[in-house]
Amino acid sequence: MKVAIIGAAESGIGAALLAKNNKYEVFVSDFGEIPKKYKDELKNKNIPFEEKGHTIERLIDAGFVIKSPGVPDTALVLRSLKKEGLKVISEIEFGYSFYSGKLIAITGSNGKTTTSGLIYHVLKNAGLDVEIGGNYGTSFARILTEREPEYMVLELSSFQLDGIEKFRPDIALLLNISADHLDRYDYDIMKYGASKMRIIENQTEADAFVFNGDDDLILELYNSTKGKGKVYPIKELDYIQGLFSKEDGRKFEMTIKGKHNLFNARCAVEALRIIGLSEDEITAGLKTFKNEQHRMEEVATINGVTFINDSKATNVDAVYYALDAMEGDIIWIAGGTDKGNDYSPLFDLAKKKVKALICLGVDNKKLVQSFSRLIPIIIASTKVSNVVDNALDLASAGDTVILSPACASFDLFENYTDRGDQFKRRVLEIVKIGEIES
């Protein structure tokens, strides 16, 4: 069978390697330039590829197409291939056809990386055979080129779910649905939500669906679907006072902070209980979990001012959770490539907590217009060093400086990781200078 793969980032390369391992005739095509590390992998495996454009005549010779999540369905190459009658699936769907273990899949606009990482950590800490992948970092397909774990934890974006047909998780988690990536969904949140809801479309009565029971949009969408899995709605009353053991009522210890992370952890605990872990195993895992970088990551304290890197907060809801979790006055660093944001949910928090807004982006007009009457000091820069220095000048002991952008990073940075790394680097440079001077 011949397979064409569109897009040569982690997902596409993982699919190419898995297809090659399973005797498919593979051809990889990317509209842009393929990064050297991925080109080297393709060459080492003798997988033919093209870059900086698509040769439709060669692609239509394939039996089916695997698309990377970064390639929208509206891309000319996909529309052309579909017109020729080729089936187009996601790397997640392709990987699923080679997996027979227990699958835990997590999606949502916010919190899915934290929740996925927490579930993986607790399972690993309990001694189970488990891997984590998908949107988390390593592609599902790449993991399966090396081994088939008993448990697979997958963080999934709406883009990955758009290309499924038979994909069916034993446990599906849907954390929330809020305005994000709407440019890929005709600026229609119902279409975006429908993509998220696809995580349960193939579930059977033997499966489980853990979801946010306070999210009206999830409830509306669920009522219009034919989900068959047993449902586990998680509501605020289930976690607002903390998380407690079912055995003896003791309170679980956790390293992650904030109301939103209490919710994420509560969803993870429900999934872990469904899997069959003991309360002691869950307790031990929660106590030792450390979140990924760029998610409410405390970088340093300088002159009593705490610096937090929340660069992964690329939508309004994520910023709401971050600001809500802060105590004391805030210097808020935000901005980047706007994704059709409505900032009004942040107005009350900004008025109560934010003493200064520093815009880090090329075009800050929308941010400034939205908060000019609510935040007394608003300044802007396109340089991280200036932003951090200005924040320190504006802050007093007890304040928090938080990079929580509400926007994508591509106007000034390679990605949110690059943005967060530059922020941390400058903060730590100031710490080092202070140590030298002292």
C-alpha positions as CSV (number, residue, x, y, z in Angstrom):
1,M,0.0,0.0,0.0
2,K,1.3,3.5,-0.9
3,V,0.8,6.3,1.6
4,A,1.4,10.0,1.2
5,I,2.2,12.1,4.3
6,I,1.4,15.8,4.2
7,G,3.5,17.8,6.7
8,A,6.9,16.9,8.0
9,A,7.0,17.9,11.6
10,E,6.9,15.5,14.6
11,S,3.5,14.0,13.7
12,G,4.2,13.5,10.0
13,I,7.7,12.1,10.6
14,G,6.3,9.7,13.3
15,A,3.7,8.5,10.8
16,A,6.3,8.0,8.1
17,L,8.5,5.9,10.4
18,L,5.6,3.8,11.5
19,A,4.4,3.3,7.9
20,K,7.9,2.3,6.8
21,N,8.2,-0.2,9.7
22,N,5.0,-1.8,8.5
23,K,6.1,-2.2,4.8
24,Y,4.2,0.7,3.4
25,E,5.6,2.6,0.4
26,V,5.9,6.1,1.9
27,F,6.3,9.5,0.4
28,V,6.5,12.7,2.5
29,S,5.6,16.1,1.2
30,D,5.9,19.5,3.0
31,F,4.9,23.0,1.7
32,G,7.7,24.5,3.6
33,E,11.3,23.6,4.4
34,I,11.7,20.4,6.4
35,P,13.9,20.9,9.6
36,K,17.3,19.2,9.2
37,K,16.7,16.7,12.1
38,Y,13.6,15.4,10.3
39,K,15.3,15.3,6.9
40,D,18.1,13.3,8.4
41,E,15.6,10.7,9.8
42,L,13.9,10.4,6.4
43,K,17.2,9.9,4.7
44,N,18.4,7.3,7.2
45,K,15.2,5.3,6.6
46,N,15.4,5.8,2.8
47,I,12.0,7.5,2.8
48,P,11.6,9.8,-0.2
49,F,10.4,13.3,0.4
50,E,9.9,16.7,-1.1
51,E,9.9,20.2,0.5
52,K,9.0,23.8,-0.5
53,G,6.0,22.6,-2.4
54,H,3.7,19.7,-3.2
55,T,3.7,17.6,-6.4
56,I,0.1,16.7,-6.8
57,E,0.7,14.2,-9.6
58,R,2.9,12.1,-7.3
59,L,0.7,12.4,-4.3
60,I,-2.5,11.2,-6.0
61,D,-0.7,7.9,-6.7
62,A,-1.1,7.0,-3.0
63,G,-3.7,4.7,-1.6
64,F,-4.5,7.2,1.2
65,V,-3.1,10.3,2.9
66,I,-2.0,11.0,6.5
67,K,-2.0,14.7,7.4
68,S,-0.1,16.5,10.1
69,P,-2.3,18.5,12.5
70,G,-0.7,21.7,11.5
71,V,-2.1,21.4,8.0
72,P,-5.7,22.8,7.8
73,D,-8.3,20.9,5.8
74,T,-8.7,24.0,3.7
75,A,-5.1,23.7,2.4
76,L,-5.1,23.4,-1.4
77,V,-3.1,20.2,-1.4
78,L,-5.7,18.4,0.8
79,R,-8.6,19.8,-1.2
80,S,-7.0,18.6,-4.4
81,L,-6.3,15.1,-3.0
82,K,-9.8,14.7,-1.6
83,K,-11.2,15.8,-5.0
84,E,-9.3,12.9,-6.5
85,G,-11.0,10.5,-4.0
86,L,-8.2,9.9,-1.6
87,K,-9.0,9.3,2.1
88,V,-7.3,11.7,4.5
89,I,-6.7,10.6,8.1
90,S,-4.6,12.0,11.0
91,E,-1.5,10.4,12.4
92,I,-3.5,9.6,15.6
93,E,-5.9,7.5,13.5
94,F,-3.0,5.8,11.7
95,G,-1.3,5.0,15.0
96,Y,-4.5,3.6,16.5
97,S,-4.7,0.9,13.9
98,F,-1.4,-0.5,15.3
99,Y,-2.3,-0.3,19.0
100,S,-4.2,-2.8,21.2
101,G,-3.5,-1.6,24.7
102,K,-5.5,0.7,27.1
103,L,-5.8,4.2,25.7
104,I,-6.4,7.3,27.8
105,A,-7.0,10.4,25.7
106,I,-7.3,14.0,27.0
107,T,-8.5,17.1,25.1
108,G,-9.7,20.5,26.0
109,S,-8.9,24.2,25.3
110,N,-6.9,24.5,28.5
111,G,-5.2,22.1,31.0
112,K,-4.8,19.1,28.8
113,T,-1.0,19.0,29.1
114,T,-1.1,19.2,32.9
115,T,-3.8,16.6,33.1
116,S,-2.1,14.3,30.7
117,G,1.2,14.6,32.4
118,L,-0.4,14.0,35.8
119,I,-2.1,10.8,34.7
120,Y,1.1,9.5,33.1
121,H,3.2,10.4,36.2
122,V,0.9,8.6,38.6
123,L,0.6,5.5,36.4
124,K,4.4,5.4,35.9
125,N,5.0,6.0,39.6
126,A,2.7,3.1,40.4
127,G,4.9,0.8,38.3
128,L,2.6,0.4,35.3
129,D,3.8,0.0,31.7
130,V,2.9,3.4,30.2
131,E,4.0,6.0,27.6
132,I,2.7,9.5,26.9
133,G,2.5,11.2,23.5
134,G,0.4,13.0,21.0
135,N,0.2,16.8,21.4
136,Y,2.4,16.3,24.5
137,G,5.6,16.1,22.5
138,T,6.4,12.7,21.0
139,S,4.0,11.5,18.3
140,F,1.8,8.5,19.0
141,A,3.1,6.9,15.8
142,R,6.8,7.3,16.7
143,I,6.2,5.7,20.1
144,L,4.7,2.7,18.3
145,T,7.8,2.3,16.1
146,E,9.7,1.4,19.3
147,R,7.2,-0.5,21.4
148,E,3.5,-1.0,22.4
149,P,3.0,-0.1,26.0
150,E,0.1,-1.5,28.0
151,Y,-1.2,2.0,28.7
152,M,-1.0,5.0,26.4
153,V,-1.8,8.5,27.5
154,L,-2.5,10.9,24.6
155,E,-2.9,14.6,24.8
156,L,-5.0,15.5,21.8
157,S,-5.8,18.8,20.0
158,S,-8.9,19.5,18.0
159,F,-6.7,19.3,14.8
160,Q,-5.7,15.8,15.6
161,L,-9.2,14.7,16.3
162,D,-10.4,16.2,13.0
163,G,-8.8,13.3,11.1
164,I,-10.1,10.3,13.0
165,E,-12.4,7.5,11.8
166,K,-12.2,4.6,14.2
167,F,-10.0,6.0,17.0
168,R,-11.6,5.0,20.3
169,P,-10.1,5.7,23.7
170,D,-11.0,3.5,26.7
171,I,-11.1,6.6,28.8
172,A,-11.7,10.0,27.2
173,L,-11.4,13.3,29.1
174,L,-12.8,16.6,27.9
175,L,-11.7,19.4,30.2
176,N,-13.3,22.5,28.7
177,I,-14.2,24.3,25.5
178,S,-13.4,28.0,25.1
179,A,-12.6,30.3,22.2
180,D,-9.3,29.1,20.7
181,H,-8.1,28.3,17.2
182,L,-11.3,29.7,15.8
183,D,-9.5,30.8,12.7
184,R,-9.5,27.1,11.7
185,Y,-13.2,26.8,12.4
186,D,-14.8,29.7,10.6
187,Y,-14.8,31.6,13.9
188,D,-17.6,29.3,15.0
189,I,-17.1,27.9,18.5
190,M,-19.7,25.2,17.9
191,K,-17.6,23.8,15.1
192,Y,-14.5,23.9,17.3
193,G,-16.4,22.3,20.1
194,A,-17.7,19.6,17.7
195,S,-14.1,18.7,16.9
196,K,-13.3,18.3,20.6
197,M,-16.4,16.1,21.1
198,R,-15.2,13.7,18.4
199,I,-13.0,12.1,21.2
200,I,-16.1,10.1,22.2
201,E,-17.8,9.4,18.9
202,N,-16.6,5.8,18.7
203,Q,-16.8,4.9,22.3
204,T,-18.9,1.8,23.5
205,E,-20.6,1.0,26.7
206,A,-17.4,-0.5,28.0
207,D,-15.6,2.9,27.8
208,A,-15.6,6.0,30.1
209,F,-16.1,9.7,29.5
210,V,-14.8,12.2,32.1
211,F,-15.8,15.8,31.4
212,N,-16.4,19.2,32.9
213,G,-19.9,19.1,34.3
214,D,-20.0,22.8,34.7
215,D,-19.2,23.6,31.0
216,D,-22.5,24.5,29.4
217,L,-21.1,24.1,25.9
218,I,-19.9,20.6,26.6
219,L,-23.3,19.7,28.0
220,E,-25.0,21.1,24.9
221,L,-22.8,19.3,22.5
222,Y,-22.9,16.0,24.4
223,N,-26.7,16.0,24.3
224,S,-26.5,16.2,20.5
225,T,-24.1,13.3,20.2
226,K,-24.5,9.6,20.5
227,G,-21.7,9.0,23.0
228,K,-22.1,5.5,24.6
229,G,-19.4,5.5,27.3
230,K,-20.3,5.7,30.9
231,V,-20.2,9.4,31.9
232,Y,-18.3,11.0,34.8
233,P,-19.2,14.7,35.1
234,I,-16.8,16.6,37.3
235,K,-18.4,19.7,39.0
236,E,-16.9,22.4,41.2
237,L,-18.3,20.9,44.3
238,D,-16.2,17.9,43.7
239,Y,-12.9,19.7,44.1
240,I,-13.3,23.3,45.4
241,Q,-12.3,22.4,48.9
242,G,-9.5,20.1,47.7
243,L,-9.1,16.5,46.7
244,F,-9.6,13.8,49.3
245,S,-9.0,10.1,49.5
246,K,-12.1,7.9,49.2
247,E,-10.6,5.5,51.7
248,D,-9.9,7.6,54.8
249,G,-10.9,11.1,53.8
250,R,-7.4,12.5,54.0
251,K,-6.5,15.4,51.8
252,F,-4.3,14.7,48.8
253,E,-1.0,16.7,48.7
254,M,-0.3,18.4,45.4
255,T,2.5,20.5,43.9
256,I,0.4,22.3,41.3
257,K,-1.5,25.4,42.4
258,G,-4.7,27.3,41.4
259,K,-8.4,26.4,41.2
260,H,-8.0,25.4,37.6
261,N,-5.3,22.8,38.5
262,L,-7.5,21.5,41.3
263,F,-10.1,20.7,38.5
264,N,-7.4,19.2,36.2
265,A,-6.2,17.0,39.1
266,R,-9.8,16.0,40.0
267,C,-10.3,14.8,36.4
268,A,-7.0,12.9,36.5
269,V,-7.9,11.2,39.8
270,E,-11.3,10.1,38.3
271,A,-9.5,8.5,35.3
272,L,-7.0,6.9,37.6
273,R,-9.7,5.4,39.7
274,I,-11.5,4.1,36.6
275,I,-8.2,2.4,35.6
276,G,-8.2,0.8,39.1
277,L,-5.3,2.4,40.9
278,S,-5.5,2.4,44.7
279,E,-5.9,5.6,46.7
280,D,-2.4,5.1,48.1
281,E,-1.0,4.9,44.6
282,I,-2.8,8.1,43.6
283,T,-1.7,9.9,46.7
284,A,2.0,9.0,46.1
285,G,1.8,10.2,42.5
286,L,0.0,13.5,43.2
287,K,2.6,14.4,45.8
288,T,5.6,14.0,43.5
289,F,4.2,15.4,40.2
290,K,6.0,18.4,38.6
291,N,4.3,20.3,35.8
292,E,5.8,20.9,32.4
293,Q,7.7,24.1,31.8
294,H,5.8,27.3,30.6
295,R,2.7,26.4,32.7
296,M,2.5,28.6,35.8
297,E,6.2,28.0,36.2
298,E,7.8,29.9,39.0
299,V,11.2,31.2,37.7
300,A,12.7,33.3,40.5
301,T,12.0,35.9,43.1
302,I,13.9,39.2,42.8
303,N,13.7,41.9,45.6
304,G,10.5,40.2,46.8
305,V,8.9,40.2,43.3
306,T,7.9,36.7,42.0
307,F,8.4,36.0,38.2
308,I,6.1,33.4,36.7
309,N,6.4,31.9,33.2
310,D,3.0,31.0,31.8
311,S,3.9,31.3,28.1
312,K,1.7,28.3,27.2
313,A,-1.4,30.4,28.2
314,T,-2.3,31.3,24.6
315,N,-6.0,32.0,25.0
316,V,-8.2,34.1,27.3
317,D,-9.5,31.2,29.5
318,A,-5.9,30.1,30.3
319,V,-5.0,33.7,31.3
320,Y,-8.2,33.9,33.4
321,Y,-7.1,30.9,35.4
322,A,-3.6,32.3,35.9
323,L,-4.7,35.8,37.0
324,D,-7.3,34.3,39.3
325,A,-4.7,32.1,41.0
326,M,-2.4,35.0,41.8
327,E,-2.3,36.8,45.2
328,G,-1.3,40.4,45.5
329,D,-0.8,42.9,42.7
330,I,0.2,41.7,39.3
331,I,2.4,43.0,36.5
332,W,0.9,41.2,33.5
333,I,2.9,40.6,30.3
334,A,0.6,39.7,27.4
335,G,0.4,40.0,23.6
336,G,1.4,38.3,20.4
337,T,-0.7,37.1,17.5
338,D,-4.3,37.6,18.4
339,K,-6.6,34.6,17.7
340,G,-9.9,36.4,17.6
341,N,-9.8,37.0,21.4
342,D,-12.7,38.4,23.4
343,Y,-10.9,39.9,26.4
344,S,-14.1,40.8,28.3
345,P,-13.9,37.8,30.7
346,L,-10.6,39.3,32.0
347,F,-12.0,42.8,32.8
348,D,-13.0,42.3,36.4
349,L,-9.7,40.5,37.3
350,A,-7.6,43.1,35.5
351,K,-9.4,45.9,37.3
352,K,-8.9,44.3,40.7
353,K,-5.5,42.8,40.4
354,V,-3.4,44.1,37.6
355,K,-1.4,47.3,38.3
356,A,0.4,47.3,34.9
357,L,0.1,45.6,31.6
358,I,3.2,45.2,29.4
359,C,2.4,44.3,25.9
360,L,4.9,41.9,24.2
361,G,4.0,41.8,20.5
362,V,4.2,43.5,17.1
363,D,0.6,44.7,17.1
364,N,-0.8,45.6,20.5
365,K,-3.7,47.7,19.4
366,K,-6.5,45.3,20.5
367,L,-4.9,44.7,24.0
368,V,-4.4,48.4,24.6
369,Q,-8.0,49.3,23.5
370,S,-9.4,46.5,25.6
371,F,-7.7,47.4,28.9
372,S,-6.9,51.1,28.6
373,R,-9.7,52.1,31.0
374,L,-9.0,49.3,33.5
375,I,-5.3,49.1,34.0
376,P,-3.5,52.4,35.0
377,I,-0.2,51.6,33.3
378,I,0.2,50.1,29.8
379,I,3.4,50.0,28.0
380,A,4.7,48.0,25.0
381,S,7.9,46.5,23.7
382,T,9.0,43.9,21.2
383,K,12.1,42.8,23.2
384,V,11.9,40.4,26.1
385,S,14.8,42.0,27.9
386,N,13.0,45.4,27.9
387,V,9.7,43.8,29.1
388,V,11.3,42.0,32.0
389,D,13.3,45.1,33.0
390,N,10.3,47.3,32.8
391,A,8.3,44.8,34.9
392,L,10.9,44.8,37.6
393,D,10.9,48.6,37.7
394,L,7.1,48.8,38.0
395,A,6.8,46.0,40.7
396,S,7.1,46.3,44.4
397,A,7.9,43.6,47.0
398,G,5.0,41.1,47.2
399,D,4.0,41.7,43.6
400,T,3.9,39.0,40.9
401,V,5.2,39.5,37.3
402,I,3.5,36.9,35.1
403,L,4.0,36.2,31.4
404,S,0.6,35.0,30.4
405,P,0.1,36.1,26.8
406,A,-3.4,35.1,25.8
407,C,-2.0,35.1,22.2
408,A,0.1,32.9,19.9
409,S,3.8,33.6,19.8
410,F,4.6,33.6,16.1
411,D,4.9,37.3,15.5
412,L,8.2,37.5,17.5
413,F,9.1,33.9,18.5
414,E,9.4,30.4,17.0
415,N,6.8,29.1,19.4
416,Y,5.5,29.5,23.0
417,T,8.5,27.6,24.3
418,D,10.9,30.0,22.7
419,R,9.0,32.9,24.2
420,G,9.0,31.3,27.6
421,D,12.7,30.4,27.4
422,Q,13.7,34.0,26.5
423,F,11.6,35.3,29.4
424,K,13.2,32.9,31.9
425,R,16.7,33.6,30.5
426,R,16.4,37.3,31.1
427,V,15.0,36.9,34.6
428,L,17.8,34.5,35.6
429,E,20.4,36.9,34.1
430,I,19.1,39.6,36.5
431,V,19.4,37.1,39.3
432,K,23.0,36.3,38.3
433,I,23.9,40.0,38.0
434,G,22.5,40.6,41.5
435,E,24.6,37.8,42.9
436,I,27.7,39.1,41.3
437,E,27.1,42.7,42.6
438,S,26.4,41.4,46.1
